[in-house]
Structure formats: structure tokens, C-alpha cells
Amino acid sequence: MTKKIVSFTTVIVLLLVSMIYSASTGSIKMGFFEFIGALFDEGNSQMEAIRDLRFPRIIVALFAGAALSVSGVLLQSVMRNPLADAGVIGISSGAAFVQLFIISFFPALFFMTPVLAFMGGAFACTLVFVLSWKSGLSPLKLILVGIAINAMFTGLTEAFISLGGSLNTSASSVVGSNLTMRTWSDVLTIVTYGSVGLIGAFALFGWCNLLVLQDKTAKSLGFNVARARLIIAAVAVLLSAVSVVVAGVISFVGLLVPHIARRFVGYDHKVLIPFTALAGALLILVADTIGRTIVAPIEIPASTIMAIIGGPFLIFLLRKE
């Protein structure tokens, strides 16, 4: 219990420090006390710029990190696979492809993008389940099918970009994960849908714990395994889809964070889900801040930072498993 309290406290403190550092660092720089004082000074022009440019970016990064991390926890629970992640098995790329398709051909439906991206992610998730299911879930087969689905949707997206011409600008914002120029409307989108998904995920922690059992054992306890898998997977897809819509495709977050979180707080999803949300928010915020400041004024997308970290981590897990 003490280890869990220390872990939660540490992550929350690091998150607050990272938020202040991210907000006060960049082309407009402020000291810590200067920043705190300017927060309550409505006439401060520098703070106005930070409010309009950096605050939305920070909030989007926090919610995207939390959503992708919790999505990873849910998918690993549903698929009984420690390597399941929305970015690895094609859910994110399926959502991104649908988003790009809508922006390209049906711009009038732009306001429905989160819902339609959710449908794209759900379709990709269904394909992975259907094609890898053979008298049960095989962890290795599921990952291989997921990688193939991911490659297919990524290829379709790249083909769209190649053929798009004038659509390349909007396409790059969908496929990449550069959080530059996020607005308060983006914040509203990710906070609204993300909050629904995160609350739903926490409400399902009991089901996630039961899915650890063998299907026969869970059914003998009167637990509807198929319904639980369907609902938990739907929440996971919602979280990854809304993250893709607002922040772009960022892989490996749902793979990296849950594994690290289990080392600190254990396997009980009642504790694991909120801790993973906090740790994921911290990771993406730090990745975005590093990408924004390390070679300023050039920005390195958060997805690139995560690929550099996540690729070797996936190889490590595969070797370990």
C-alpha cells in the first residue's frame, strides 16, 4: 500500500512540475514565480499568448496520453496479450484512415469526425479479433494479424496522401502527432469524449480483473465474457480514436505505460487504470515538451519521440516473453 501511495504521489508531483515547465518554456520564457504571478494577472500579454497557444497544447497532450495508456490497459485485458496496443494492432491507423477519408471527401461531416473515427477503429479491432480467433485467442497470432492490419491501413493512408496533392496539409496533421496550434475547440473535443472513455474504463475495472481468469472459470461464476469483451473493447477503441482525431497517431504509449505501471501498483485494475492514466499523461507531455524544446525552433513530433523509445521496448518485451 505504501509503495502505491508513493507511486501516485510521485507521478502527480512530476505531472504538476512538467505542466508548469512546459507552459513556461519555449519562445516565451518565464521563471517559476513569475509564471505563478502572471497566472492571476489578466493584463499580462505574455500570459495571454501562453493561454492561447500552450495551455490547449498541454491539455491535449495530457488527455491523449491518458486515453492511449488506458486504452492499452483495456486491450491487454480483453486480448489477454501484454503486447496489445492501439497503435501496434491497427486501431489507431484505422481511425486515422477514416478521419482522412472524411476530411478529403466529406468535409461537411467534419464535426462528426470523432464518431466516424471510432467506427474506423472499431472496424480495425473487429478485423483483428475475427482473423486471429481460432478456438480461442492466440497471443502471437493476434499480434501478427494486428501488425498486418496496421500495415494495411497505414498503406492506404499513405496512398491517400500521395494522391491528395492539395490535401497533403490536412493529411499530415492527421497522420503526424505534432501538437502545434491546438485550439480550445480541440481541447473541448478530447476532454468531452476522453472523459467519457476514462470514466467508463474505471467503471469496468471489475470486469477487467475477471477477464484474467480462463473463460470457462469466468463463465462458471455467471460472468458474461463475450459481453464484457465487447464493451471493454468499445471503450478502448473510443479512447484511442479520440486521441487520433485530436493529437494524431502516437504508437507504443499503450504498450509502454501499462507495463511500467504494473511494476509500481500491481495488477488490480482498480488502481492500475487511474495510475496508468496519470503516467500516460506525464509521458506524452514530457515527450511533446522535449520535442518542442530540444532543437528549437524545429519541433520533433511526439510520435517520433515515442517511436524512438517504444521500438526498443517492444523488442525487449518480445525477447523477455
Buried (B, 14 or more C-beta within 10 A) or exposed (E): EEEBEEBBEBBEEBBEEBBBBBBBBBEBEBEEEBBEEBBEEEEBEBBEEBBEBBBBBBBBBBBBBBBBBBBBBBBBBBBBBBBBBBBBBBBBBBBBBBBBBBBBEEEEEEEEBBBBBBBBBBBBBBBBBEBBEEEEBBBEBBBBBBBBBBEBBBEBBEEBBEEBEEBEEBBEBBBBBBBEEBBEEBBEBBBEBBBBBBEBBBEBBEBBBBBEBEBEEBEEEEBEBEEBBEBBBBBBBBBBBBBBBBBBBBBBBBBBBBBBBBEBBBEEBEBBBBBBBBBBBBBBBBBBBBBBBEEEEEBBBBBBBBBEBBEEBBEEBEEEE
